[in-house]
């Protein structure tokens, strides 16, 4: 009997869906959106806005990675 039971189909493996990611984390972060800077002060403002946008995006990516990080046995 045991020998014959090994000839059947493989068992179906059901994996749970990934946890939901909040929609606000999927929105893009804005960087500098103004006109092309022409003065040193405008360049500094634009660079600061780009830096804030990149930090925002990196923070969101880290949060999403924490939400989707697998837990439990593999």
DSSP file (Angstrom, degrees, kcal/mol; ACC not computed):
  #  RESIDUE AA STRUCTURE BP1 BP2  ACC     N-H-->O    O-->H-N    N-H-->O    O-->H-N    TCO  KAPPA ALPHA  PHI   PSI    X-CA   Y-CA   Z-CA
    1    1 A X     >        0   0    0      0, 0.0     4,-1.6     0, 0.0     0, 0.0   0.000 360.0 360.0 360.0 -44.0    0.0    0.0    0.0
    2    2 A X  H  >  +     0   0    0      1,-0.2     4,-0.7     2,-0.2     0, 0.0   0.873 360.0  54.2 -64.0 -37.6    2.8    2.4    0.9
    3    3 A X  H >4 S+     0   0    0      1,-0.2     3,-0.7     2,-0.2    -1,-0.2   0.898 108.4  48.7 -63.8 -41.6    4.6    1.7   -2.3
    4    4 A X  H >4 S+     0   0    0      1,-0.2     3,-1.4     2,-0.2    -1,-0.2   0.800 102.2  62.1 -71.3 -28.8    1.5    2.6   -4.4
    5    5 A X  H >< S+     0   0    0     -4,-1.6     3,-0.8     1,-0.3    -1,-0.2   0.732  94.4  63.6 -71.8 -18.2    0.9    5.8   -2.6
    6    6 A X  T << S+     0   0    0     -4,-0.7    -1,-0.3    -3,-0.7    -2,-0.2   0.560  92.4  65.5 -78.4  -7.9    4.2    7.1   -3.8
    7    7 A X  T <  S+     0   0    0     -3,-1.4    -1,-0.2    -4,-0.2    -2,-0.2   0.454  83.2  96.7 -93.6  -1.4    3.1    7.0   -7.4
    8    8 A X  S <  S-     0   0    0     -3,-0.8     3,-0.1     1,-0.2    -3,-0.0  -0.045  86.5 -66.8 -79.9-175.2    0.4    9.6   -7.1
    9    9 A X        -     0   0    0      1,-0.1    -1,-0.2     3,-0.0     2,-0.1  -0.300  58.1 -97.0 -68.3 155.8    0.5   13.3   -8.0
   10   10 A X        -     0   0    0      1,-0.1    -1,-0.1    -3,-0.1     3,-0.0  -0.460  49.4 -96.8 -69.5 146.6    2.6   15.7   -5.9
   11   11 A X        -     0   0    0     -2,-0.1     2,-0.4     1,-0.1    -1,-0.1  -0.340  39.6-108.4 -66.0 147.9    0.8   17.5   -3.2
   12   12 A X        -     0   0    0     -3,-0.1     2,-0.6     1,-0.0    -1,-0.1  -0.631  28.3-146.9 -78.7 127.6   -0.4   21.0   -4.0
   13   13 A X        -     0   0    0     -2,-0.4     2,-0.6    -3,-0.0    -1,-0.0  -0.862   9.9-159.9 -99.3 121.6    1.6   23.6   -2.2
   14   14 A X        -     0   0    0     -2,-0.6     2,-0.4     0, 0.0    -2,-0.0  -0.889   4.8-166.2-104.0 121.5   -0.4   26.7   -1.3
   15   15 A X        -     0   0    0     -2,-0.6     3,-0.1     3,-0.0     2,-0.0  -0.893  22.9-119.8-106.4 136.1    1.5   29.9   -0.6
   16   16 A X        -     0   0    0     -2,-0.4     3,-0.1     1,-0.1    -1,-0.0  -0.368  34.7-101.5 -70.3 152.2   -0.2   32.8    1.1
   17   17 A X        -     0   0    0      1,-0.1    -1,-0.1    -2,-0.0     3,-0.1  -0.313  46.3 -92.0 -68.0 157.8   -0.4   36.1   -0.8
   18   18 A X        -     0   0    0      1,-0.1    -1,-0.1    -3,-0.1    50,-0.1  -0.318  52.1 -90.1 -66.8 155.7    2.1   38.8    0.2
   19   19 A X        -     0   0    0     48,-0.3    -1,-0.1     1,-0.1     2,-0.1  -0.316  52.3 -94.9 -64.5 150.7    0.9   41.2    2.8
   20   20 A X        -     0   0    0     -3,-0.1     2,-0.5     1,-0.1    -1,-0.1  -0.399  31.7-140.3 -69.5 142.4   -0.8   44.3    1.4
   21   21 A X        -     0   0    0     -2,-0.1     5,-0.1    -3,-0.1    -1,-0.1  -0.894  27.8-109.9-101.0 128.2    1.3   47.4    0.9
   22   22 A X    >   -     0   0    0     -2,-0.5     3,-1.5     1,-0.1     4,-0.5  -0.300  23.6-126.5 -57.7 138.6   -0.4   50.7    1.8
   23   23 A X  G >  S+     0   0    0      1,-0.3     3,-1.3     2,-0.2     4,-0.4   0.796 105.4  65.3 -60.0 -29.9   -1.2   52.8   -1.3
   24   24 A X  G >  S+     0   0    0      1,-0.3     3,-0.7     2,-0.2    -1,-0.3   0.788  96.5  57.4 -66.8 -23.5    0.6   55.9    0.0
   25   25 A X  G <  S+     0   0    0     -3,-1.5    -1,-0.3     1,-0.2    -2,-0.2   0.671 101.3  57.3 -76.7 -15.7    3.9   54.0   -0.1
   26   26 A X  G <  S+     0   0    0     -3,-1.3     2,-0.2    -4,-0.5    -1,-0.2   0.450  84.1 102.0 -93.5  -1.4    3.4   53.3   -3.8
   27   27 A X  S <  S-     0   0    0     -3,-0.7     2,-0.0    -4,-0.4    -3,-0.0  -0.589  79.8-107.9 -81.4 144.3    3.1   57.0   -4.7
   28   28 A X        -     0   0    0     -2,-0.2     2,-0.4     1,-0.1    -1,-0.1  -0.355  24.9-126.7 -70.9 152.2    6.2   58.7   -6.2
   29   29 A X        -     0   0    0     24,-0.1     2,-0.3    -2,-0.0    24,-0.1  -0.833  25.5-128.8 -95.8 134.9    8.3   61.2   -4.2
   30   30 A X        -     0   0    0     -2,-0.4    26,-0.1     1,-0.1     3,-0.1  -0.637  25.1-177.5 -88.1 142.2    8.8   64.5   -5.9
   31   31 A X        -     0   0    0     -2,-0.3     2,-0.4     1,-0.2    19,-0.2   0.115  60.0 -23.5-102.3-138.2   12.2   66.0   -6.3
   32   32 A X        +     0   0    0     14,-0.2    -1,-0.2     1,-0.1    14,-0.1  -0.652  59.3 169.8 -78.7 128.0   12.8   69.4   -7.8
   33   33 A X        +     0   0    0     -2,-0.4    -1,-0.1    -3,-0.1     3,-0.1   0.307  41.4 100.7-121.2   6.4   10.0   70.4  -10.2
   34   34 A X  S    S-     0   0    0      1,-0.2     3,-0.1    12,-0.0    -2,-0.0  -0.066  81.5 -68.1 -83.7-172.8   10.8   74.0  -10.9
   35   35 A X  S    S-     0   0    0      1,-0.2    -1,-0.2     0, 0.0     2,-0.1  -0.203  72.4 -68.1 -70.5 168.5   12.4   75.6  -13.9
   36   36 A X        -     0   0    0      1,-0.1    -1,-0.2    -3,-0.1     7,-0.1  -0.378  60.3-115.8 -60.3 125.7   16.0   75.1  -14.8
   37   37 A X        +     0   0    0      1,-0.1    -1,-0.1    -2,-0.1     3,-0.1  -0.333  36.6 174.1 -65.8 144.1   18.1   76.8  -12.1
   38   38 A X        +     0   0    0     -3,-0.1     2,-0.2     1,-0.0    -1,-0.1   0.591  58.4  56.3-123.7 -21.4   20.2   79.7  -13.2
   39   39 A X  S  > S-     0   0    0      1,-0.1     4,-2.3     0, 0.0     5,-0.2  -0.705  85.9-112.0-110.2 165.6   21.7   81.1  -10.0
   40   40 A X  H  > S+     0   0    0     -2,-0.2     4,-2.3     1,-0.2     5,-0.2   0.896 118.3  52.6 -62.0 -40.3   23.8   79.5   -7.3
   41   41 A X  H  > S+     0   0    0      1,-0.2     4,-2.3     2,-0.2    -1,-0.2   0.890 109.0  49.3 -62.9 -39.9   20.9   79.9   -4.8
   42   42 A X  H  > S+     0   0    0      2,-0.2     4,-2.6     1,-0.2    -1,-0.2   0.879 110.1  51.7 -67.0 -37.5   18.5   78.2   -7.2
   43   43 A X  H  X S+     0   0    0     -4,-2.3     4,-2.7     2,-0.2    -2,-0.2   0.905 109.8  49.4 -64.2 -40.8   20.9   75.4   -7.8
   44   44 A X  H  X S+     0   0    0     -4,-2.3     4,-2.3     2,-0.2    -2,-0.2   0.921 112.3  47.7 -64.1 -43.6   21.2   74.9   -4.0
   45   45 A X  H  X S+     0   0    0     -4,-2.3     4,-2.3     2,-0.2    -2,-0.2   0.913 113.0  48.5 -62.3 -42.7   17.5   74.9   -3.6
   46   46 A X  H  X S+     0   0    0     -4,-2.6     4,-2.4     2,-0.2    -2,-0.2   0.909 111.1  49.7 -65.2 -41.8   17.1   72.4   -6.5
   47   47 A X  H  X S+     0   0    0     -4,-2.7     4,-2.4     1,-0.2    -1,-0.2   0.899 110.8  50.3 -64.4 -39.5   19.8   70.1   -5.0
   48   48 A X  H  X S+     0   0    0     -4,-2.3     4,-2.4     2,-0.2    -2,-0.2   0.905 110.5  49.2 -63.6 -41.5   18.1   70.2   -1.6
   49   49 A X  H  X S+     0   0    0     -4,-2.3     4,-2.2     2,-0.2    -2,-0.2   0.900 111.5  49.2 -65.3 -40.4   14.7   69.3   -3.1
   50   50 A X  H  X S+     0   0    0     -4,-2.4     4,-2.3     2,-0.2    -2,-0.2   0.906 110.7  50.7 -64.0 -41.1   16.3   66.4   -5.1
   51   51 A X  H  X S+     0   0    0     -4,-2.4     4,-2.5     2,-0.2    -2,-0.2   0.919 110.7  48.4 -63.4 -43.5   18.0   65.2   -1.9
   52   52 A X  H  X S+     0   0    0     -4,-2.4     4,-2.4     1,-0.2    -1,-0.2   0.901 111.1  51.4 -63.3 -39.9   14.7   65.3    0.0
   53   53 A X  H  X S+     0   0    0     -4,-2.2     4,-2.3     2,-0.2    -2,-0.2   0.899 110.8  47.5 -62.9 -41.2   13.0   63.4   -2.8
   54   54 A X  H  X S+     0   0    0     -4,-2.3     4,-2.7     2,-0.2    -2,-0.2   0.898 111.4  50.0 -68.5 -39.9   15.6   60.7   -2.8
   55   55 A X  H  X S+     0   0    0     -4,-2.5     4,-2.5     2,-0.2    -2,-0.2   0.910 110.8  50.7 -63.2 -40.8   15.5   60.3    1.0
   56   56 A X  H  X S+     0   0    0     -4,-2.4     4,-2.1     2,-0.2    -2,-0.2   0.936 112.3  46.2 -60.7 -47.3   11.7   60.0    0.7
   57   57 A X  H  X S+     0   0    0     -4,-2.3     4,-2.4     1,-0.2    -2,-0.2   0.911 112.9  49.3 -64.2 -42.7   11.9   57.3   -2.0
   58   58 A X  H  X S+     0   0    0     -4,-2.7     4,-2.3     1,-0.2    -1,-0.2   0.896 110.0  51.6 -65.0 -39.2   14.6   55.4   -0.1
   59   59 A X  H  X S+     0   0    0     -4,-2.5     4,-2.1     2,-0.2    -1,-0.2   0.908 110.6  48.6 -62.4 -41.1   12.5   55.5    3.1
   60   60 A X  H  X S+     0   0    0     -4,-2.1     4,-2.6     2,-0.2    -2,-0.2   0.907 110.3  51.0 -65.9 -41.1    9.5   54.2    1.3
   61   61 A X  H  X S+     0   0    0     -4,-2.4     4,-2.4     1,-0.2    -2,-0.2   0.906 110.0  49.9 -62.8 -41.0   11.5   51.4   -0.3
   62   62 A X  H  X S+     0   0    0     -4,-2.3     4,-2.0     2,-0.2    -1,-0.2   0.903 111.4  48.9 -63.4 -40.3   12.9   50.4    3.1
   63   63 A X  H  X S+     0   0    0     -4,-2.1     4,-2.1     2,-0.2    -2,-0.2   0.915 111.6  48.5 -65.9 -43.0    9.3   50.3    4.5
   64   64 A X  H  X S+     0   0    0     -4,-2.6     4,-2.5     1,-0.2    -2,-0.2   0.899 109.8  53.1 -63.9 -39.9    8.0   48.2    1.7
   65   65 A X  H  X S+     0   0    0     -4,-2.4     4,-0.9     1,-0.2    -1,-0.2   0.892 108.6  50.0 -62.7 -38.8   10.9   45.8    2.1
   66   66 A X  H  < S+     0   0    0     -4,-2.0     3,-0.3     2,-0.2    -1,-0.2   0.895 111.6  48.5 -65.5 -39.5   10.1   45.4    5.8
   67   67 A X  H  < S+     0   0    0     -4,-2.1   -48,-0.3     1,-0.2    -2,-0.2   0.908 118.1  39.6 -66.5 -41.3    6.4   44.7    4.9
   68   68 A X  H  < S+     0   0    0     -4,-2.5    -1,-0.2    -5,-0.1    -2,-0.2   0.482  84.0 123.2 -90.2  -2.5    7.3   42.1    2.2
   69   69 A X     <  -     0   0    0     -4,-0.9     2,-0.1    -3,-0.3    -3,-0.0  -0.387  69.2-114.5 -61.8 128.4   10.2   40.5    4.1
   70   70 A X        -     0   0    0     -2,-0.1     2,-0.3   -52,-0.0    -1,-0.1  -0.376  33.9-165.8 -66.5 141.8    9.5   36.8    4.5
   71   71 A X        +     0   0    0      2,-0.1     2,-0.1    -2,-0.1    -1,-0.0  -0.923  45.3  22.9-124.9 153.4    8.9   35.6    8.0
   72   72 A X  S    S-     0   0    0     -2,-0.3     2,-0.0     2,-0.0    -2,-0.0  -0.303 102.4 -20.4  88.4-174.8    8.9   32.0    9.3
   73   73 A X              0   0    0      1,-0.1    -2,-0.1    -2,-0.1     0, 0.0  -0.313 360.0 360.0 -70.3 150.2   10.4   28.9    7.9
   74   74 A X              0   0    0     -4,-0.1    -1,-0.1    -2,-0.0    -2,-0.0   0.397 360.0 360.0-102.5 360.0   11.3   28.6    4.2
